[in-house]
Amino acid sequence: MNHDNHERQLLAEADRRALAYFDDIAGRPVFPTPTAIAGLQAFDQAIPEQGMAGAEVLRRLDEIGSPATVASNGPRYFGFVIGATLPAAAAAERLVLAWDQCASSFDNSPAADTLERIAGRWVCEALGLPAESAVGFGTSATACTLACLSAARRTLLARRGWDFDGDGLVGAPEVRVVVSASCHITVKKALRILGFGMNRLIVAPTDAHGRIDPEQLPPLDDLTILCLQAGEVNTGEFDPFAELTPSAKAAGAWVHVDGAFGLWARASSSAHLAAGVEQADSWTSDGHKWLNTPYDGAMAICRDADALATAMNSDAAYATASKDAQKNLTLEFSRRARGVAIWAALASLGRDGLREMIDRHIRQAGHLAASLRAQGYQVLNRAVLNQVLVRADSDEQTVAIRQAAQASGRVWFGPTLWQGRPAFRLSVSSWRTEDADIEALIELLSELKRSTPA
Ligand SMILES: *Cc1c(COP(=O)(O)O)cnc(C)c1O
């Protein structure tokens, strides 16, 4: 068999196996069975002395790996705002793999550079963010937050005449950071890596919905970064941007918004929830959550395009590129064309399709919340977005119901703590989730409520 033929056959075999996986996506256990998980031990071998045939590599992956996957690409996974992958995005990803572009700059890949430029523009249009913003497609909201916050600090210091690139932080004026009391752990991680000590963060108190209370906002000045959020992980609520941002900006502070999933509300009929968010300086959002694109696809969006482009610049004598080439907007130097799947998702949905998907999830979450209340559950949030935060009659019952639901293989959702006590969190974010899947979840939770001791 010649080499080309071999590659074609192997890729066709991968497609055949992938399609078989899709065919069964709604039928497989949402979390793998203990047997399937135990089967993973078969992978625990030394690196083979002699390579095995590609078909054998694939066979092992599929026969051992596929049964032990979590059906997060299916319709009844309600954990972590995970989302599935839209068909056009999945298909684009396959083609992008064939291209295997190093999507650093136009010189590396005209196609990737052009598509990611358009994708960036579309993201800003869909989210109602300033058209002049730079958009870097990074691996995650975590990485993109790191990029945005480095740009923020560098800019605030530059305004004070401090040369951060040359002199670093030793002897620099202190840049203070105000975070919400319910700030996401990955924002803290980014801050910690950047050297903002955790003990020095200034915490803004939140209200019962997990939103910063404007009355209790700590004082801000021109050496402060204010981190707000669009979509609190438990409640799905939004900080009051319209109240907080103008005064923060007037004080000279930099306003960054973590909108990993919640910013997509801007593309829906519930855009009012995030009113005023467009006044911030920088934003992060994920494609791989609510937009339903593959991992790792996220956006660092920065109103002052130069601020991000200088903070992330990686030009070298052998690799100069335009200021806004992707390698100058993200952490990565060599990188995959991850914005292409985001382009494909937006191209296939259109504004209408995007609005319809987000609206549907918000409606489904609202129905879920109302139905669970009717079953005697406590719903702890207002369910304004796609998150439903739930408790049963006692902490023990809450935990037992969640564990039984996870073990059922019929659905999956995860635990959380809300105001110090156990709860569980249902996120509706997969394009595949139909109303019947929500009914199946309600039915299961209602059965479990009756059968689990309070
Ligand atoms: C998931 C999430 C993040 C982190 O996003 P990654 O892409 O997983 O790094 C940050 N903030 C919020 C609110 C999230 O939900």
Ligand as a Chemical Component Dictionary entry (heavy atoms), coordinates in Angstrom:
data_LIG
# 
_chem_comp.id                   LIG 
_chem_comp.type                 NON-POLYMER 
_chem_comp.pdbx_formal_charge   0 
_chem_comp.three_letter_code    LIG 
# 
loop_
_chem_comp_atom.comp_id 
_chem_comp_atom.atom_id 
_chem_comp_atom.alt_atom_id 
_chem_comp_atom.type_symbol 
_chem_comp_atom.charge 
_chem_comp_atom.model_Cartn_x 
_chem_comp_atom.model_Cartn_y 
_chem_comp_atom.model_Cartn_z 
_chem_comp_atom.pdbx_ordinal 
LIG C1 C1 C 0 -15.192 28.467 32.789 1  
LIG C2 C2 C 0 -15.027 29.824 33.334 2  
LIG C3 C3 C 0 -13.778 30.433 33.338 3  
LIG C4 C4 C 0 -12.545 29.731 32.859 4  
LIG O1 O1 O 0 -12.646 29.447 31.491 5  
LIG P1 P1 P 0 -11.651 28.418 30.814 6  
LIG O2 O2 O 0 -11.898 28.588 29.360 7  
LIG O3 O3 O 0 -12.057 27.094 31.333 8  
LIG O4 O4 O 0 -10.276 28.791 31.220 9  
LIG C5 C5 C 0 -13.687 31.716 33.832 10 
LIG N1 N1 N 0 -14.759 32.364 34.292 11 
LIG C6 C6 C 0 -15.987 31.822 34.302 12 
LIG C7 C7 C 0 -17.149 32.609 34.833 13 
LIG C8 C8 C 0 -16.167 30.523 33.826 14 
LIG O5 O5 O 0 -17.380 29.968 33.826 15 
# 
loop_
_chem_comp_bond.comp_id 
_chem_comp_bond.atom_id_1 
_chem_comp_bond.atom_id_2 
_chem_comp_bond.value_order 
_chem_comp_bond.pdbx_ordinal 
LIG C1 C2 SING 1  
LIG C2 C3 SING 2  
LIG C2 C8 DOUB 3  
LIG C3 C4 SING 4  
LIG C3 C5 DOUB 5  
LIG C4 O1 SING 6  
LIG O1 P1 SING 7  
LIG P1 O2 DOUB 8  
LIG P1 O3 SING 9  
LIG P1 O4 SING 10 
LIG C5 N1 SING 11 
LIG N1 C6 DOUB 12 
LIG C6 C7 SING 13 
LIG C6 C8 SING 14 
LIG C8 O5 SING 15 
# 
